[in-house]
Amino acid sequence: MTDVNPVTVKILGAEYHVTSPADQIAQLEKAAKELDRRMREIKSAGRIVGTERIAVMAALNLAYELMQQASDQPASESGDTKIADRIKILQKEIDSALATQTQMELT
């Protein structure tokens, strides 16, 4: 069984507590920084209001880019499976972040 460690990432000024396998923490932190950058970019454009909507737009952009990269590469079942697994993980993390944000807004 893979050891998982608690990790705190900061996105748009909010802290999110997630877990990650020890050997993937650096990648998770890098992904969080990229998501933060993209969300700040969307927010600064001023066309979309609300953290939840900004997160959804950033997630859609990232998912689209992943799909584009996958279609540019020769199809391989293991590669497709890895991408699909990563998308599922990202979806869970986004859902968790949105739930946390919604709860923070209610309090």
A tleap script that builds the chain and sets N, CA, C and O, in Angstrom:
source leaprc.protein.ff14SB
mol = sequence {
  NMET THR ASP VAL ASN PRO VAL THR VAL LYS
  ILE LEU GLY ALA GLU TYR HIE VAL THR SER
  PRO ALA ASP GLN ILE ALA GLN LEU GLU LYS
  ALA ALA LYS GLU LEU ASP ARG ARG MET ARG
  GLU ILE LYS SER ALA GLY ARG ILE VAL GLY
  THR GLU ARG ILE ALA VAL MET ALA ALA LEU
  ASN LEU ALA TYR GLU LEU MET GLN GLN ALA
  SER ASP GLN PRO ALA SER GLU SER GLY ASP
  THR LYS ILE ALA ASP ARG ILE LYS ILE LEU
  GLN LYS GLU ILE ASP SER ALA LEU ALA THR
  GLN THR GLN MET GLU LEU CTHR
}
set mol.1.N position { 0.841 -1.181 0.000 }
set mol.1.CA position { 0.000 0.000 0.000 }
set mol.1.C position { 0.888 1.247 0.000 }
set mol.1.O position { 1.906 1.294 0.690 }
set mol.2.N position { 0.496 2.239 -0.770 }
set mol.2.CA position { 1.262 3.465 -0.881 }
set mol.2.C position { 0.973 4.359 0.317 }
set mol.2.O position { -0.181 4.553 0.700 }
set mol.3.N position { 2.038 4.902 0.901 }
set mol.3.CA position { 1.867 5.847 2.003 }
set mol.3.C position { 1.338 7.163 1.454 }
set mol.3.O position { 1.812 7.655 0.430 }
set mol.4.N position { 0.357 7.726 2.141 }
set mol.4.CA position { -0.160 9.029 1.747 }
set mol.4.C position { 0.129 10.025 2.856 }
set mol.4.O position { 0.084 9.697 4.041 }
set mol.5.N position { 0.419 11.223 2.451 }
set mol.5.CA position { 0.762 12.280 3.395 }
set mol.5.C position { -0.222 13.428 3.244 }
set mol.5.O position { -0.701 13.694 2.142 }
set mol.6.N position { -0.525 14.108 4.341 }
set mol.6.CA position { -1.364 15.303 4.227 }
set mol.6.C position { -0.560 16.434 3.589 }
set mol.6.O position { 0.621 16.623 3.883 }
set mol.7.N position { -1.222 17.173 2.716 }
set mol.7.CA position { -0.585 18.294 2.030 }
set mol.7.C position { -1.562 19.458 2.058 }
set mol.7.O position { -2.762 19.267 1.863 }
set mol.8.N position { -1.062 20.651 2.297 }
set mol.8.CA position { -1.880 21.852 2.246 }
set mol.8.C position { -1.449 22.661 1.037 }
set mol.8.O position { -0.274 22.991 0.879 }
set mol.9.N position { -2.416 22.975 0.185 }
set mol.9.CA position { -2.139 23.816 -0.981 }
set mol.9.C position { -2.988 25.076 -0.860 }
set mol.9.O position { -4.049 25.066 -0.236 }
set mol.10.N position { -2.519 26.138 -1.454 }
set mol.10.CA position { -3.222 27.417 -1.383 }
set mol.10.C position { -3.638 27.809 -2.805 }
set mol.10.O position { -2.815 27.913 -3.715 }
set mol.11.N position { -4.952 28.021 -2.956 }
set mol.11.CA position { -5.493 28.396 -4.257 }
set mol.11.C position { -6.425 29.587 -4.047 }
set mol.11.O position { -7.368 29.522 -3.258 }
set mol.12.N position { -6.151 30.657 -4.755 }
set mol.12.CA position { -6.902 31.909 -4.625 }
set mol.12.C position { -7.032 32.348 -3.178 }
set mol.12.O position { -8.086 32.818 -2.751 }
set mol.13.N position { -5.958 32.193 -2.434 }
set mol.13.CA position { -5.932 32.655 -1.058 }
set mol.13.C position { -6.562 31.720 -0.040 }
set mol.13.O position { -6.506 31.985 1.161 }
set mol.14.N position { -7.156 30.639 -0.500 }
set mol.14.CA position { -7.776 29.675 0.418 }
set mol.14.C position { -6.888 28.436 0.526 }
set mol.14.O position { -6.296 27.996 -0.459 }
set mol.15.N position { -6.805 27.887 1.729 }
set mol.15.CA position { -6.016 26.676 1.941 }
set mol.15.C position { -6.903 25.452 1.812 }
set mol.15.O position { -8.032 25.422 2.301 }
set mol.16.N position { -6.366 24.445 1.143 }
set mol.16.CA position { -7.067 23.182 0.961 }
set mol.16.C position { -6.163 22.067 1.464 }
set mol.16.O position { -4.975 22.019 1.145 }
set mol.17.N position { -6.736 21.183 2.245 }
set mol.17.CA position { -5.997 20.071 2.814 }
set mol.17.C position { -6.356 18.815 2.028 }
set mol.17.O position { -7.514 18.397 1.992 }
set mol.18.N position { -5.347 18.223 1.403 }
set mol.18.CA position { -5.537 17.024 0.601 }
set mol.18.C position { -4.482 16.008 1.013 }
set mol.18.O position { -3.569 16.317 1.778 }
set mol.19.N position { -4.619 14.812 0.504 }
set mol.19.CA position { -3.589 13.804 0.738 }
set mol.19.C position { -2.964 13.423 -0.590 }
set mol.19.O position { -3.579 13.551 -1.648 }
set mol.20.N position { -1.728 12.951 -0.510 }
set mol.20.CA position { -1.003 12.585 -1.710 }
set mol.20.C position { 0.023 11.515 -1.371 }
set mol.20.O position { 0.605 11.528 -0.286 }
set mol.21.N position { 0.246 10.588 -2.297 }
set mol.21.CA position { 1.363 9.664 -2.093 }
set mol.21.C position { 2.649 10.477 -1.950 }
set mol.21.O position { 2.822 11.498 -2.616 }
set mol.22.N position { 3.528 10.028 -1.096 }
set mol.22.CA position { 4.754 10.777 -0.791 }
set mol.22.C position { 5.543 11.122 -2.044 }
set mol.22.O position { 6.106 12.212 -2.144 }
set mol.23.N position { 5.587 10.207 -2.993 }
set mol.23.CA position { 6.398 10.442 -4.192 }
set mol.23.C position { 5.717 11.372 -5.205 }
set mol.23.O position { 6.294 11.673 -6.250 }
set mol.24.N position { 4.491 11.830 -4.903 }
set mol.24.CA position { 3.781 12.703 -5.838 }
set mol.24.C position { 3.473 14.083 -5.255 }
set mol.24.O position { 2.765 14.875 -5.876 }
set mol.25.N position { 4.002 14.368 -4.071 }
set mol.25.CA position { 3.717 15.656 -3.424 }
set mol.25.C position { 4.205 16.830 -4.265 }
set mol.25.O position { 3.485 17.815 -4.433 }
set mol.26.N position { 5.396 16.734 -4.783 }
set mol.26.CA position { 5.931 17.839 -5.591 }
set mol.26.C position { 5.055 18.092 -6.817 }
set mol.26.O position { 4.821 19.243 -7.186 }
set mol.27.N position { 4.572 17.027 -7.447 }
set mol.27.CA position { 3.696 17.174 -8.611 }
set mol.27.C position { 2.363 17.803 -8.208 }
set mol.27.O position { 1.831 18.649 -8.927 }
set mol.28.N position { 1.829 17.393 -7.068 }
set mol.28.CA position { 0.574 17.962 -6.574 }
set mol.28.C position { 0.741 19.450 -6.314 }
set mol.28.O position { -0.107 20.251 -6.708 }
set mol.29.N position { 1.829 19.823 -5.652 }
set mol.29.CA position { 2.068 21.238 -5.362 }
set mol.29.C position { 2.238 22.040 -6.643 }
set mol.29.O position { 1.764 23.172 -6.740 }
set mol.30.N position { 2.907 21.461 -7.614 }
set mol.30.CA position { 3.083 22.130 -8.907 }
set mol.30.C position { 1.731 22.300 -9.601 }
set mol.30.O position { 1.453 23.347 -10.184 }
set mol.31.N position { 0.895 21.261 -9.534 }
set mol.31.CA position { -0.445 21.330 -10.134 }
set mol.31.C position { -1.287 22.398 -9.443 }
set mol.31.O position { -2.011 23.144 -10.101 }
set mol.32.N position { -1.191 22.469 -8.123 }
set mol.32.CA position { -1.956 23.471 -7.369 }
set mol.32.C position { -1.503 24.881 -7.753 }
set mol.32.O position { -2.334 25.777 -7.901 }
set mol.33.N position { -0.211 25.082 -7.912 }
set mol.33.CA position { 0.294 26.401 -8.314 }
set mol.33.C position { -0.200 26.761 -9.708 }
set mol.33.O position { -0.544 27.914 -9.970 }
set mol.34.N position { -0.235 25.775 -10.606 }
set mol.34.CA position { -0.732 26.030 -11.956 }
set mol.34.C position { -2.222 26.352 -11.932 }
set mol.34.O position { -2.673 27.260 -12.630 }
set mol.35.N position { -2.980 25.619 -11.138 }
set mol.35.CA position { -4.409 25.899 -11.013 }
set mol.35.C position { -4.625 27.288 -10.424 }
set mol.35.O position { -5.480 28.036 -10.899 }
set mol.36.N position { -3.862 27.636 -9.400 }
set mol.36.CA position { -3.956 28.964 -8.799 }
set mol.36.C position { -3.661 30.040 -9.839 }
set mol.36.O position { -4.370 31.044 -9.919 }
set mol.37.N position { -2.629 29.833 -10.624 }
set mol.37.CA position { -2.255 30.800 -11.669 }
set mol.37.C position { -3.386 30.979 -12.675 }
set mol.37.O position { -3.742 32.100 -13.039 }
set mol.38.N position { -3.940 29.860 -13.113 }
set mol.38.CA position { -5.004 29.926 -14.108 }
set mol.38.C position { -6.273 30.566 -13.539 }
set mol.38.O position { -6.945 31.337 -14.223 }
set mol.39.N position { -6.591 30.243 -12.297 }
set mol.39.CA position { -7.780 30.831 -11.683 }
set mol.39.C position { -7.600 32.329 -11.492 }
set mol.39.O position { -8.534 33.102 -11.702 }
set mol.40.N position { -6.402 32.739 -11.093 }
set mol.40.CA position { -6.137 34.174 -10.941 }
set mol.40.C position { -6.232 34.883 -12.296 }
set mol.40.O position { -6.723 36.009 -12.383 }
set mol.41.N position { -5.767 34.223 -13.331 }
set mol.41.CA position { -5.839 34.778 -14.679 }
set mol.41.C position { -7.299 34.979 -15.096 }
set mol.41.O position { -7.659 36.031 -15.624 }
set mol.42.N position { -8.125 33.974 -14.859 }
set mol.42.CA position { -9.554 34.065 -15.183 }
set mol.42.C position { -10.215 35.160 -14.354 }
set mol.42.O position { -11.008 35.949 -14.867 }
set mol.43.N position { -9.881 35.198 -13.073 }
set mol.43.CA position { -10.462 36.207 -12.182 }
set mol.43.C position { -10.075 37.615 -12.621 }
set mol.43.O position { -10.908 38.521 -12.621 }
set mol.44.N position { -8.815 37.795 -12.993 }
set mol.44.CA position { -8.353 39.136 -13.370 }
set mol.44.C position { -8.951 39.604 -14.694 }
set mol.44.O position { -9.018 40.804 -14.958 }
set mol.45.N position { -9.384 38.655 -15.525 }
set mol.45.CA position { -10.031 39.041 -16.780 }
set mol.45.C position { -11.375 39.701 -16.506 }
set mol.45.O position { -11.880 40.468 -17.326 }
set mol.46.N position { -11.960 39.390 -15.323 }
set mol.46.CA position { -13.163 40.076 -14.880 }
set mol.46.C position { -14.458 39.642 -15.531 }
set mol.46.O position { -15.509 40.210 -15.234 }
set mol.47.N position { -14.418 38.657 -16.405 }
set mol.47.CA position { -15.647 38.244 -17.087 }
set mol.47.C position { -16.448 37.231 -16.269 }
set mol.47.O position { -17.652 37.074 -16.472 }
set mol.48.N position { -15.773 36.546 -15.343 }
set mol.48.CA position { -16.443 35.514 -14.559 }
set mol.48.C position { -16.344 35.895 -13.095 }
set mol.48.O position { -15.274 36.255 -12.605 }
set mol.49.N position { -17.480 35.813 -12.396 }
set mol.49.CA position { -17.537 36.189 -10.993 }
set mol.49.C position { -17.847 34.951 -10.157 }
set mol.49.O position { -18.671 34.119 -10.539 }
set mol.50.N position { -17.188 34.845 -9.032 }
set mol.50.CA position { -17.456 33.740 -8.114 }
set mol.50.C position { -16.382 32.670 -8.211 }
set mol.50.O position { -16.020 32.219 -9.297 }
set mol.51.N position { -15.888 32.282 -7.057 }
set mol.51.CA position { -14.814 31.299 -6.999 }
set mol.51.C position { -15.208 29.988 -7.643 }
set mol.51.O position { -14.411 29.370 -8.350 }
set mol.52.N position { -16.439 29.561 -7.400 }
set mol.52.CA position { -16.884 28.286 -7.962 }
set mol.52.C position { -16.869 28.320 -9.492 }
set mol.52.O position { -16.400 27.377 -10.129 }
set mol.53.N position { -17.367 29.372 -10.065 }
set mol.53.CA position { -17.392 29.494 -11.536 }
set mol.53.C position { -15.979 29.600 -12.099 }
set mol.53.O position { -15.681 29.032 -13.149 }
set mol.54.N position { -15.122 30.318 -11.408 }
set mol.54.CA position { -13.733 30.436 -11.842 }
set mol.54.C position { -13.074 29.060 -11.819 }
set mol.54.O position { -12.348 28.705 -12.748 }
set mol.55.N position { -13.324 28.275 -10.751 }
set mol.55.CA position { -12.746 26.936 -10.640 }
set mol.55.C position { -13.245 26.032 -11.756 }
set mol.55.O position { -12.470 25.266 -12.330 }
set mol.56.N position { -14.529 26.116 -12.065 }
set mol.56.CA position { -15.090 25.285 -13.129 }
set mol.56.C position { -14.466 25.648 -14.475 }
set mol.56.O position { -14.121 24.760 -15.256 }
set mol.57.N position { -14.320 26.924 -14.749 }
set mol.57.CA position { -13.710 27.339 -16.018 }
set mol.57.C position { -12.261 26.880 -16.112 }
set mol.57.O position { -11.827 26.413 -17.165 }
set mol.58.N position { -11.514 27.007 -15.030 }
set mol.58.CA position { -10.125 26.545 -15.024 }
set mol.58.C position { -10.078 25.033 -15.231 }
set mol.58.O position { -9.243 24.537 -15.987 }
set mol.59.N position { -10.967 24.299 -14.565 }
set mol.59.CA position { -11.011 22.840 -14.711 }
set mol.59.C position { -11.361 22.447 -16.146 }
set mol.59.O position { -10.764 21.526 -16.703 }
set mol.60.N position { -12.316 23.136 -16.732 }
set mol.60.CA position { -12.674 22.848 -18.123 }
set mol.60.C position { -11.504 23.101 -19.064 }
set mol.60.O position { -11.246 22.310 -19.972 }
set mol.61.N position { -10.803 24.196 -18.846 }
set mol.61.CA position { -9.641 24.502 -19.687 }
set mol.61.C position { -8.567 23.421 -19.551 }
set mol.61.O position { -8.001 22.969 -20.547 }
set mol.62.N position { -8.297 23.014 -18.322 }
set mol.62.CA position { -7.290 21.975 -18.093 }
set mol.62.C position { -7.715 20.640 -18.691 }
set mol.62.O position { -6.900 19.952 -19.306 }
set mol.63.N position { -8.980 20.265 -18.518 }
set mol.63.CA position { -9.476 19.009 -19.071 }
set mol.63.C position { -9.399 19.030 -20.599 }
set mol.63.O position { -9.022 18.038 -21.222 }
set mol.64.N position { -9.754 20.158 -21.187 }
set mol.64.CA position { -9.672 20.297 -22.639 }
set mol.64.C position { -8.228 20.117 -23.118 }
set mol.64.O position { -7.973 19.407 -24.091 }
set mol.65.N position { -7.296 20.760 -22.432 }
set mol.65.CA position { -5.889 20.637 -22.807 }
set mol.65.C position { -5.390 19.198 -22.668 }
set mol.65.O position { -4.633 18.720 -23.513 }
set mol.66.N position { -5.809 18.509 -21.609 }
set mol.66.CA position { -5.442 17.101 -21.447 }
set mol.66.C position { -5.977 16.252 -22.590 }
set mol.66.O position { -5.280 15.380 -23.109 }
set mol.67.N position { -7.209 16.514 -22.973 }
set mol.67.CA position { -7.812 15.761 -24.079 }
set mol.67.C position { -7.093 16.056 -25.388 }
set mol.67.O position { -6.878 15.157 -26.202 }
set mol.68.N position { -6.725 17.308 -25.588 }
set mol.68.CA position { -5.984 17.677 -26.797 }
set mol.68.C position { -4.636 16.956 -26.848 }
set mol.68.O position { -4.244 16.430 -27.890 }
set mol.69.N position { -3.935 16.938 -25.719 }
set mol.69.CA position { -2.649 16.246 -25.647 }
set mol.69.C position { -2.824 14.764 -25.916 }
set mol.69.O position { -2.006 14.155 -26.606 }
set mol.70.N position { -3.875 14.186 -25.382 }
set mol.70.CA position { -4.123 12.754 -25.578 }
set mol.70.C position { -4.422 12.456 -27.043 }
set mol.70.O position { -3.984 11.433 -27.569 }
set mol.71.N position { -5.164 13.341 -27.702 }
set mol.71.CA position { -5.500 13.085 -29.101 }
set mol.71.C position { -4.308 13.328 -30.024 }
set mol.71.O position { -4.272 12.807 -31.139 }
set mol.72.N position { -3.338 14.110 -29.569 }
set mol.72.CA position { -2.140 14.364 -30.364 }
set mol.72.C position { -1.140 13.217 -30.290 }
set mol.72.O position { -0.245 13.108 -31.129 }
set mol.73.N position { -1.297 12.363 -29.283 }
set mol.73.CA position { -0.378 11.251 -29.100 }
set mol.73.C position { -1.012 9.971 -29.621 }
set mol.73.O position { -2.236 9.838 -29.628 }
set mol.74.N position { -0.173 9.021 -30.060 }
set mol.74.CA position { -0.730 7.738 -30.480 }
set mol.74.C position { -1.498 7.102 -29.326 }
set mol.74.O position { -1.069 7.157 -28.173 }
set mol.75.N position { -2.623 6.506 -29.647 }
set mol.75.CA position { -3.462 5.895 -28.617 }
set mol.75.C position { -2.766 4.698 -27.993 }
set mol.75.O position { -2.241 3.824 -28.683 }
set mol.76.N position { -2.777 4.687 -26.684 }
set mol.76.CA position { -2.293 3.525 -25.953 }
set mol.76.C position { -3.229 3.341 -24.778 }
set mol.76.O position { -3.559 4.301 -24.081 }
set mol.77.N position { -3.648 2.134 -24.562 }
set mol.77.CA position { -4.634 1.886 -23.520 }
set mol.77.C position { -4.119 2.314 -22.157 }
set mol.77.O position { -4.865 2.905 -21.376 }
set mol.78.N position { -2.857 2.028 -21.855 }
set mol.78.CA position { -2.341 2.401 -20.539 }
set mol.78.C position { -2.236 3.914 -20.404 }
set mol.78.O position { -2.490 4.448 -19.325 }
set mol.79.N position { -1.870 4.616 -21.470 }
set mol.79.CA position { -1.805 6.076 -21.430 }
set mol.79.C position { -3.174 6.689 -21.254 }
set mol.79.O position { -3.346 7.630 -20.479 }
set mol.80.N position { -4.159 6.155 -21.977 }
set mol.80.CA position { -5.532 6.645 -21.842 }
set mol.80.C position { -6.065 6.396 -20.437 }
set mol.80.O position { -6.754 7.239 -19.863 }
set mol.81.N position { -5.738 5.229 -19.892 }
set mol.81.CA position { -6.180 4.894 -18.539 }
set mol.81.C position { -5.558 5.849 -17.536 }
set mol.81.O position { -6.240 6.310 -16.620 }
set mol.82.N position { -4.279 6.155 -17.691 }
set mol.82.CA position { -3.615 7.073 -16.769 }
set mol.82.C position { -4.240 8.461 -16.839 }
set mol.82.O position { -4.440 9.100 -15.806 }
set mol.83.N position { -4.547 8.927 -18.029 }
set mol.83.CA position { -5.165 10.241 -18.182 }
set mol.83.C position { -6.554 10.238 -17.559 }
set mol.83.O position { -6.920 11.170 -16.843 }
set mol.84.N position { -7.327 9.192 -17.832 }
set mol.84.CA position { -8.673 9.096 -17.261 }
set mol.84.C position { -8.609 9.058 -15.735 }
set mol.84.O position { -9.410 9.705 -15.059 }
set mol.85.N position { -7.651 8.297 -15.193 }
set mol.85.CA position { -7.490 8.238 -13.738 }
set mol.85.C position { -7.122 9.602 -13.184 }
set mol.85.O position { -7.641 10.006 -12.143 }
set mol.86.N position { -6.241 10.312 -13.859 }
set mol.86.CA position { -5.815 11.633 -13.389 }
set mol.86.C position { -6.979 12.620 -13.434 }
set mol.86.O position { -7.135 13.445 -12.533 }
set mol.87.N position { -7.796 12.533 -14.489 }
set mol.87.CA position { -8.958 13.413 -14.592 }
set mol.87.C position { -9.924 13.131 -13.448 }
set mol.87.O position { -10.482 14.064 -12.870 }
set mol.88.N position { -10.131 11.856 -13.111 }
set mol.88.CA position { -11.020 11.504 -11.992 }
set mol.88.C position { -10.486 12.071 -10.684 }
set mol.88.O position { -11.252 12.595 -9.875 }
set mol.89.N position { -9.174 11.970 -10.473 }
set mol.89.CA position { -8.567 12.517 -9.265 }
set mol.89.C position { -8.766 14.028 -9.211 }
set mol.89.O position { -9.136 14.573 -8.171 }
set mol.90.N position { -8.519 14.701 -10.332 }
set mol.90.CA position { -8.696 16.153 -10.390 }
set mol.90.C position { -10.150 16.541 -10.130 }
set mol.90.O position { -10.421 17.528 -9.446 }
set mol.91.N position { -11.092 15.756 -10.683 }
set mol.91.CA position { -12.498 16.045 -10.445 }
set mol.91.C position { -12.836 15.933 -8.967 }
set mol.91.O position { -13.565 16.769 -8.434 }
set mol.92.N position { -12.313 14.906 -8.299 }
set mol.92.CA position { -12.566 14.748 -6.868 }
set mol.92.C position { -11.980 15.911 -6.083 }
set mol.92.O position { -12.611 16.426 -5.161 }
set mol.93.N position { -10.762 16.328 -6.453 }
set mol.93.CA position { -10.124 17.441 -5.759 }
set mol.93.C position { -10.894 18.738 -5.974 }
set mol.93.O position { -11.039 19.541 -5.052 }
set mol.94.N position { -11.389 18.941 -7.196 }
set mol.94.CA position { -12.176 20.144 -7.487 }
set mol.94.C position { -13.479 20.106 -6.704 }
set mol.94.O position { -13.878 21.111 -6.115 }
set mol.95.N position { -14.149 18.950 -6.691 }
set mol.95.CA position { -15.385 18.825 -5.917 }
set mol.95.C position { -15.148 19.120 -4.445 }
set mol.95.O position { -15.935 19.812 -3.801 }
set mol.96.N position { -14.054 18.585 -3.925 }
set mol.96.CA position { -13.730 18.816 -2.514 }
set mol.96.C position { -13.450 20.295 -2.263 }
set mol.96.O position { -13.914 20.861 -1.274 }
set mol.97.N position { -12.694 20.912 -3.157 }
set mol.97.CA position { -12.367 22.331 -3.005 }
set mol.97.C position { -13.630 23.180 -3.084 }
set mol.97.O position { -13.793 24.124 -2.310 }
set mol.98.N position { -14.519 22.851 -4.010 }
set mol.98.CA position { -15.755 23.609 -4.145 }
set mol.98.C position { -16.644 23.429 -2.926 }
set mol.98.O position { -17.276 24.384 -2.474 }
set mol.99.N position { -16.699 22.225 -2.394 }
set mol.99.CA position { -17.503 21.981 -1.192 }
set mol.99.C position { -16.953 22.779 -0.017 }
set mol.99.O position { -17.712 23.360 0.760 }
set mol.100.N position { -15.635 22.804 0.108 }
set mol.100.CA position { -15.003 23.568 1.181 }
set mol.100.C position { -15.293 25.052 1.009 }
set mol.100.O position { -15.619 25.745 1.973 }
set mol.101.N position { -15.172 25.536 -0.223 }
set mol.101.CA position { -15.411 26.951 -0.500 }
set mol.101.C position { -16.862 27.316 -0.202 }
set mol.101.O position { -17.134 28.369 0.377 }
set mol.102.N position { -17.787 26.455 -0.592 }
set mol.102.CA position { -19.201 26.713 -0.339 }
set mol.102.C position { -19.457 26.765 1.148 }
set mol.102.O position { -20.194 27.627 1.626 }
set mol.103.N position { -18.849 25.840 1.890 }
set mol.103.CA position { -19.037 25.823 3.336 }
set mol.103.C position { -18.434 27.076 3.975 }
set mol.103.O position { -18.996 27.616 4.927 }
set mol.104.N position { -17.295 27.538 3.455 }
set mol.104.CA position { -16.660 28.743 3.991 }
set mol.104.C position { -17.555 29.951 3.727 }
set mol.104.O position { -17.642 30.845 4.569 }
set mol.105.N position { -18.220 29.993 2.573 }
set mol.105.CA position { -19.083 31.114 2.237 }
set mol.105.C position { -20.335 31.124 3.106 }
set mol.105.O position { -20.901 32.183 3.378 }
set mol.106.N position { -20.766 29.940 3.541 }
set mol.106.CA position { -21.976 29.859 4.371 }
set mol.106.C position { -21.711 30.275 5.817 }
set mol.106.O position { -22.634 30.683 6.521 }
set mol.107.N position { -20.458 30.177 6.264 }
set mol.107.CA position { -20.156 30.517 7.649 }
set mol.107.C position { -19.745 31.953 7.804 }
set mol.107.O position { -19.457 32.397 8.916 }
savepdb mol mol.pdb
quit
